[in-house]
Amino acid sequence: MPRTKPFQCPFLKISLDNPQHLPVVGGWLTGTVVLKKPSHITKIGDVCLTFSGRTKTKWLKKGADGRIVTYRARNPIFEMQIVLHSYTISDEDVQSCSWPFELQIPNPPHPEVTDGDTKPPVPMAEITRPNLPTTYYSWTEWSGWSNTSVEAFVEYTLRVDLFKSTRHQANLSLYRSTIPVILRSSSTEKPVENIQLRARKRTLFVSSRKLLPEELQVPFAKREKIKRFFTSPSDPRFAFNLRVVFPSIVQLYHPDPITFQVTLIPELEGPKTTIDTALPLPEVRITTLSLSLQATTRTSVQGSFDAHFNEKTFSYIMCENTDLPKTKILIPTSPSKEPYVNESGFLDLGEMLSLQLTRRKSKIWGRDGAKFGKPLTPSFETRNISVSYRFKFNIGIECVSELANFTNDYLIDPCVVLAPAESQLQTDELGWMGKEITESMSHLEGISTDLEVANQACEIAAAILRA
């Protein structure tokens, strides 16, 4: 089930008006079809242009006896066809023709509406939102524990066919040209503002004699360094809630930093805290921090009796410990006039680090971070392929030389990744999108070069045959 190979016939070619511009759902695809009629063709039959999109998955599963079983699944997303030229007996004998075309990219309904399965009702906002996925390709090597190799892709193609007479009277076309179309999923008109913040809270406590003001500067003896790993009921305790707020929606190239807020709520009432609350509370500082988006690609194929599902995860690391300042970051316990602390007492680490997200890398402190292993794709779902994300964080803290950790690895915090806002793509305010689109189209430039070489070879061969 290979992807459709591009091919430009030397007699029948497709050219797009603006190949460097990535079309979007609901937008228009314009171009021209040019025909240079060969000498052995006397009449021009129907000329049909077909624009289509499809998803395909392929599994290779190795059994215990060494045999490899292949499973396939494909789903046509849409197909639209227009007739550029209709065959008539009275057509004049012309040597070359050109037909401009204009196609509007369709917007199919949400897959949960068309599947017909028994699923919970889908909100109207979810049904009406654009659901055409971006061009996508994924391939995984053989997995040792499952003996499975998975290939999945979403592709869009533009094909033109020249028939001998009418397209209804002949099953095969005389000449055909096919080019790929890289389609980007649509997004909001302006950068999204409602990022639907989500909060997680964990109760932590510190038990150490250093919680006493007079013992704070006294170092631990060797015997105490070993005993400190075992909590003693006689040691003073300080309990607090660490609260983290992070987004459920992340938009690529958003001009504002990604929100990631941290605050500390002391538990001064009850038996958990035994220190003197009349004195200043001990400081809690951030020592380590890791932020990432975990992508899950889920594919399905139909077996002999039931469907098979496969999930592959990949982590996009947005921030690591090396991105933090050298001095440990103090977590506030109340509203203050400190930088990056809002009126609710939250420290916004995303704003402090100027954390922004692009398709291929994150930006921290106004500079480019490490490149991702593969480009980040906006969230989408089709019948047999879906890409979803979850927001993951890991915070290491320190209080009076005692260390603790807060992570959401064991929780499921879904996060929707949106394509860049349309207004930014038009104005390119950040200066990144043009470079990204050029990189996305670079492989097509290589394809077009190969096609020119192939076309020249075809023309030379045709000239030799005519001679």
Buried (B, 14 or more C-beta within 10 A) or exposed (E): EEEBEBBBBBBBBBEBEEBEBBBBBEBEBEBBBBBBBBEEBEBBBBBBBBBBBBBBBBBBBBEEEEEEEEBEBEBEBBEEEEEBBEBEEEBEEEEEBEBEBEBEBBBBEBBBEEEEEEEEEBEEEEEEEBBBBBBBEBEBEEEEEEBBBBBBBBBBBBBBBBBBBBBEEBEEBBBBBBBBBBBBBBBBEEBBEEBEEBEBEBEBBBBBBBBBEEEEEEEBEEEEEEEBEEEEEEBBBBBBEBBBBBBBBBBBBBEBBBBBBBBBBBBEEEEEBBBEEEEEBBEBEBBBBBBBBBBBBBBBBEEEEEEBEBEBEBEBBBBBEEBBEEEBBBBBBEEEEEEBBBEEBBBBBBBBBBBBBBBBBBBBEEEEBEEBEEBBBBBBBBBBBBBBBBBBBBBBBBBBEBEBEBBBEEEEBEBBBBBBBBEBBEEBBBEBBEEBBEEBBEEBEEBBEEBEEBBEEBEEEBEEEEE
